[in-house]
Amino acid sequence: MKQKLLWLVLALAMAAQGAAPGSGTTYPPELKPEPQEARAAHMAAEILSRHHYKAVPLDDSLSGKIFDQYLKSLDPEKLFFVQSDIDQLAGARSQLDNAILKEDLAIPFAIFNLYERRAVERFSYARGLLQQGFDFEKIENYQYARAKEAWPRTESEVRELWRKRVKNDWLRLKLAGKADKNIVDILDKRYDHFLKRVSRIKSADAFQTYMNAYTMAIEPHTNYLGPRAAEDFDISMRLFLVGIGAVLAEIDEYVTIREIVPGGPASLSGQLKIGDRIVGVAQGEAGTMTDLLGWRLDDAVALIRGAADTVVRLDVLPVEAGPDGKHKLVSMVRKTINLQEQAAKSSVHSVVKDDTRRRIGVISLPSFYEDFAARQRGEQNYKSATRDVAALLAKLKQEKVDSVLIDLRNNGGGSLAQAVELSGLFVGKGPVVQQRNAKGQISVERDGRAGVAWDGPLGVLINRGSASASEIFAAAIQDYGRGLIMGETSFGKGTVQTMVNLDQMAKNSKPQFGELKMTVAQFFRVNGGTTQLRGVKPDILFPSAFDSADFGESSFDNALPWVQIKAVDYAPVGHLEELLPLLLAKHEARVRSDQDFQYLREDMAELKFERKRNLISLNEAERRKERHAQEARLRSRKPTTDIGNAVHADGLGSESAPTEGAALRDDGLQADERNLTKELAAEKARKEAKDILLIEATRILADQVEIQKASLRLATRAKPLYLLTPTPD
């Protein structure tokens, strides 16, 4: 077996050398697996083979699926490898299981090293094309999404793909008004940046990519997280970290301050500004300064973070200084930073119709976060989504809102316990979701607290990015008849994951093996259905820019199937189906005359069309004609007006739309190539732009309040009729 593995590794190495261009190409050093990585892989395999919900043996059959998933993760658009590479790699198809079981990762690392070489060759070729220029009068098209296409058959074919890719990059900048010399500078720096990024790839990156090919070959939502990725996941769940309170970005190889968190050490010190570049970091008052220029961002962040109440010193190049400008030394004490931007938030929107004003409280929840460790320790005030939403509901009740809307758009999920407890805030004590484990055993998760935090009218806004815990909550609200579900059909993820700490299993004092996020159960609605594949279908459907085959659970080829089990014993608390026909009629009548809503429908239809066409012209005249037609279409749109119901965000200022067409104008630049001040201003404008779907959701809830109040008035007036003594036959 070892001789076979050695032969395959040598064959891959020869394949890499055989396709090398001229001697001027510089390749990064070959990556080699660390001893702890092979051990971590074997431990993960033992757990996955026995305890995964869809437990499958790690054998040649699964090895073939790992092989396909690995190539897909390395080269999803088929722009790096050619068919001869795939043919050469075919010998590894049945060997990737042995790489884990025998704790010999030479083959998966040889594949990764070949990928790195091909990436260097492709971007080096792209840089070389910039000196030749392009003929923009030629009639030709560029297919920009190639995931479903065949591998390029030859080296000349893959170079032709890259020629078109670079030509398109150039044309985008040309159409945005950039001069040719400026375009060459921008693209040369861009491709060089990619080459440098390849050179900074580490063994841990290659290992995590391979391990995720293994885990996702079993089922889409099982993942491997290396030690650093595991720590980042924990931070996203507990919503705090220890550091200086600055959001960093890599710009021109500098670690640059993109945002300063209010109340953090960086903010309180007054010594740092947005745009400052951190070029060195030292630990403590006397630690040696480490030069950060050219570092990976995650490595720099790891140095700047640390233990609470410890000193970190920063060598800072101020935003106003040039590359050779004067530096300043900044010393500060690390503190706990609460990530408030990622926590639940509330606002109040007024819907005005005729002389009536309805106040709708909106709670935006980005994720179902929870500080697991603090809860396990028995801390009373641990951070959680339910606690925060309960506090916001109390505040909204004081502000006397008429209805509440929970905005779960792009909420990818989080804690199952939080989904159950949050549901309890609205439906009270009772079952929320069913779980079925790998043995077929079914358990019911219920909220045991009596009483509710909000018993008034309720709505939930979802989209295709609402998944997992979001779907549990939305499904429970829908099944109980507790609130209206509005938006797009949700993602369709109906599985439950648990975190397995490999270091705890190995009793390591320091993290080195990482963690598994492993699927252990499938969840079902209280009515016996499941969100798996089909998602939660809204009561009132809004337009979508996605097809189910493009995004969502149904886009995975190895997703678990949809099944149904018996309903649990539960009692609906509302009967909104009686109101739904009238609400739908009012909604459709309103949006037919709502220019903003119709424009949104047009834009989404156009986006779908372009995505399906998957071709873009590389002829300058054609592209300018398309651009002018698009801009003319936008200019022809009438100024926005409120039709039927005016909506205002109380205390949040105006909701004016962004500059006409600005959001759709392509400047040809990537985020790190733009001026930081302008990029932040554009980001702020996007956040403050009119949210058409949110506005319509609040109008629908205002309709519900009005209908229910009218029904109550009618019932009150008719009440004496029901007190009459029946006449006997």
VENVEN-V560719 format. One record per backbone hydrogen bond with DSSP energy under -1.0 kcal/mol. CO is the residue of the C=O (numbers start at 1). NH is the residue of the N-H. E is the energy in kcal/mol with one decimal. If there is no record, write none. Layout:
{{CO NH E} {CO NH E}}
This chain:
{{1 5 -2.4} {2 6 -2.5} {3 7 -2.4} {4 8 -2.1} {5 9 -2.5} {6 10 -2.5} {7 11 -2.3} {8 12 -2.2} {9 13 -2.1} {10 14 -2.4} {11 15 -2.1} {12 16 -2.1} {13 17 -2.1} {14 18 -2.6} {15 19 -1.2} {17 20 -1.3} {22 25 -1.8} {34 37 -1.1} {34 38 -1.3} {35 39 -1.5} {36 40 -2.3} {37 41 -2.4} {38 42 -1.8} {39 43 -2.4} {40 44 -2.5} {41 45 -2.2} {42 46 -2.0} {43 47 -1.8} {44 48 -2.9} {45 49 -2.5} {47 51 -3.2} {48 52 -1.1} {52 55 -1.3} {57 59 -1.4} {59 63 -2.5} {60 64 -1.8} {61 65 -1.1} {62 66 -2.6} {63 67 -2.5} {64 68 -2.0} {65 69 -2.4} {66 70 -2.9} {67 71 -2.2} {68 72 -2.1} {69 73 -2.3} {70 74 -2.1} {71 75 -2.8} {75 78 -1.5} {82 86 -1.8} {83 87 -2.6} {84 88 -2.1} {85 89 -2.5} {89 92 -2.8} {90 93 -1.6} {92 95 -1.8} {95 99 -1.7} {97 101 -2.6} {98 102 -3.0} {99 104 -1.7} {105 109 -1.9} {106 110 -2.2} {107 111 -2.3} {108 112 -1.9} {109 113 -2.7} {110 114 -2.0} {111 115 -2.2} {112 116 -2.5} {113 117 -2.1} {114 118 -2.4} {115 119 -2.6} {116 120 -2.3} {117 121 -2.5} {118 122 -2.7} {119 123 -2.4} {120 124 -2.2} {121 125 -2.3} {122 126 -2.2} {123 127 -2.0} {124 128 -1.9} {125 129 -1.7} {128 131 -1.1} {129 132 -1.5} {129 133 -1.1} {136 620 -2.5} {140 618 -3.0} {142 616 -1.7} {146 149 -1.7} {152 83 -2.9} {154 158 -1.9} {155 159 -2.1} {156 160 -1.7} {157 161 -1.7} {158 162 -2.0} {159 163 -2.4} {160 164 -1.9} {161 165 -2.1} {162 166 -2.8} {163 167 -2.3} {164 168 -2.4} {165 169 -2.2} {166 170 -2.5} {167 171 -2.7} {168 172 -2.5} {169 173 -1.5} {170 174 -2.3} {171 175 -2.8} {172 176 -1.1} {173 178 -2.3} {174 177 -1.6} {179 183 -2.4} {180 184 -2.5} {181 185 -2.0} {182 186 -2.5} {183 187 -2.7} {184 188 -2.6} {185 189 -2.1} {186 190 -2.1} {187 191 -2.9} {188 192 -2.2} {189 193 -2.2} {190 194 -1.8} {191 195 -2.1} {192 196 -2.4} {193 197 -2.2} {194 198 -2.2} {195 199 -1.9} {198 201 -1.5} {202 206 -1.9} {203 207 -2.7} {204 208 -2.3} {205 209 -2.2} {206 210 -2.3} {207 211 -2.8} {208 212 -2.1} {209 213 -1.4} {210 214 -1.8} {211 215 -2.8} {212 216 -2.4} {215 219 -1.5} {219 222 -1.5} {223 517 -3.0} {225 515 -3.0} {226 230 -3.0} {227 231 -1.8} {228 232 -2.1} {229 233 -2.1} {230 234 -2.2} {231 235 -2.2} {232 236 -2.0} {233 237 -1.3} {234 238 -2.5} {235 239 -2.2} {237 370 -1.2} {239 339 -2.2} {241 337 -4.0} {243 335 -2.4} {244 266 -3.0} {245 261 -2.5} {247 258 -3.2} {247 259 -1.6} {249 256 -3.6} {251 254 -2.0} {253 294 -2.2} {254 251 -2.5} {255 278 -3.1} {256 249 -2.4} {257 275 -2.8} {259 247 -2.9} {261 264 -1.9} {264 268 -2.9} {265 269 -2.2} {273 276 -2.0} {276 257 -2.7} {277 317 -3.3} {279 292 -2.7} {280 315 -2.5} {281 290 -2.9} {282 313 -2.9} {290 281 -1.8} {292 295 -2.6} {296 300 -1.9} {297 301 -2.7} {298 302 -1.8} {299 303 -1.4} {300 304 -1.9} {301 305 -2.6} {307 310 -1.2} {310 334 -3.0} {311 284 -2.7} {312 332 -2.1} {313 282 -2.5} {314 330 -2.7} {315 279 -2.7} {315 280 -1.2} {316 328 -2.3} {317 277 -2.5} {318 321 -1.6} {322 325 -2.3} {328 316 -2.9} {330 314 -3.4} {332 312 -2.6} {334 309 -2.7} {335 243 -2.4} {337 241 -1.8} {338 340 -1.8} {339 342 -1.5} {340 343 -1.6} {345 364 -2.6} {347 362 -3.3} {348 650 -2.2} {349 360 -3.6} {350 648 -2.3} {351 358 -2.7} {352 646 -2.2} {353 356 -2.7} {356 353 -2.7} {358 351 -3.2} {359 402 -3.3} {359 403 -1.2} {360 349 -3.0} {361 405 -3.1} {362 347 -2.0} {363 407 -3.0} {364 345 -2.0} {367 369 -1.2} {368 415 -3.1} {369 385 -2.2} {370 372 -1.5} {371 375 -2.1} {372 376 -2.5} {373 377 -1.8} {374 379 -2.2} {375 378 -1.2} {383 371 -2.5} {384 388 -1.9} {385 389 -2.7} {386 390 -2.7} {387 391 -1.9} {388 392 -2.1} {389 393 -2.6} {390 394 -2.0} {391 395 -1.8} {392 396 -2.5} {393 397 -2.4} {394 398 -1.6} {395 399 -1.3} {396 401 -1.5} {397 400 -1.3} {403 361 -3.0} {404 459 -2.2} {405 363 -3.0} {406 461 -2.6} {407 365 -2.2} {408 411 -2.0} {411 467 -2.3} {413 368 -2.2} {415 419 -1.6} {416 420 -2.1} {417 421 -2.7} {418 422 -2.8} {419 423 -1.7} {420 424 -1.7} {423 426 -1.8} {423 427 -2.3} {424 428 -1.5} {425 453 -2.1} {425 454 -1.6} {430 447 -2.0} {433 445 -3.1} {434 524 -2.9} {435 443 -2.6} {436 522 -2.1} {437 440 -1.9} {441 437 -2.2} {443 435 -3.1} {445 432 -3.1} {445 433 -1.7} {447 430 -1.8} {457 404 -1.8} {458 484 -2.2} {459 406 -2.8} {460 486 -3.1} {461 408 -2.8} {462 488 -1.7} {463 466 -2.1} {466 491 -2.4} {467 470 -2.2} {468 472 -2.0} {469 473 -2.3} {470 474 -2.6} {471 475 -2.5} {472 476 -2.1} {473 477 -2.5} {474 478 -2.1} {475 479 -3.1} {476 480 -2.3} {477 482 -2.1} {477 483 -1.1} {478 481 -1.1} {480 573 -2.2} {480 574 -1.4} {484 460 -2.9} {485 539 -1.8} {485 540 -1.9} {486 462 -2.7} {487 542 -2.6} {491 553 -2.4} {492 533 -2.9} {494 523 -2.1} {496 520 -2.7} {496 521 -1.3} {498 518 -2.6} {500 516 -2.5} {501 505 -1.6} {502 506 -1.9} {503 508 -2.8} {514 502 -1.7} {515 225 -2.9} {516 500 -2.9} {517 223 -2.2} {518 498 -2.4} {519 53 -2.6} {521 496 -3.0} {522 436 -2.5} {524 434 -3.0} {525 528 -1.9} {526 568 -2.6} {528 565 -2.7} {529 525 -3.1} {531 535 -3.1} {532 534 -2.4} {536 490 -1.6} {540 487 -1.8} {547 550 -1.6} {547 551 -1.5} {552 555 -1.9} {553 556 -1.8} {575 578 -1.5} {576 579 -1.0} {576 580 -1.8} {579 583 -2.3} {580 584 -3.0} {581 585 -2.1} {582 586 -2.4} {583 587 -2.5} {584 588 -2.9} {585 589 -2.3} {586 590 -2.2} {587 591 -2.7} {588 592 -1.6} {590 593 -1.0} {594 598 -2.2} {595 599 -2.8} {596 600 -2.2} {597 601 -2.1} {598 602 -2.3} {599 603 -2.6} {600 604 -2.5} {601 605 -2.3} {602 606 -2.4} {603 607 -2.3} {604 608 -2.4} {605 609 -2.2} {606 610 -2.5} {607 611 -2.2} {608 612 -2.2} {609 613 -2.4} {610 614 -2.3} {616 142 -2.7} {619 623 -2.5} {620 624 -2.7} {621 625 -2.2} {622 626 -2.5} {623 627 -2.6} {624 628 -3.0} {625 629 -2.2} {626 630 -2.2} {627 631 -2.5} {628 632 -2.6} {629 633 -2.2} {630 634 -1.9} {631 635 -2.5} {632 636 -1.9} {643 645 -2.2} {646 352 -3.1} {648 350 -3.1} {649 652 -2.2} {659 662 -2.5} {670 673 -2.2} {671 674 -1.1} {675 679 -2.8} {676 680 -2.6} {677 681 -2.0} {678 682 -2.5} {679 683 -2.3} {680 684 -2.3} {681 685 -2.2} {682 686 -2.2} {683 687 -1.9} {684 688 -1.8} {690 692 -1.1} {691 695 -2.4} {692 696 -2.1} {693 697 -2.1} {694 698 -2.2} {695 699 -1.9} {696 700 -2.3} {697 701 -2.0} {698 702 -2.1} {699 703 -2.3} {700 704 -2.2} {701 705 -2.4} {702 706 -2.3} {703 707 -2.8} {704 708 -2.7} {705 709 -2.3} {706 710 -2.4} {707 711 -2.5} {708 712 -2.1} {709 713 -2.4} {710 714 -2.3} {711 715 -2.7} {712 716 -2.3} {713 717 -2.2} {714 718 -2.1} {718 721 -1.3} {719 722 -1.2} {720 723 -1.2}}
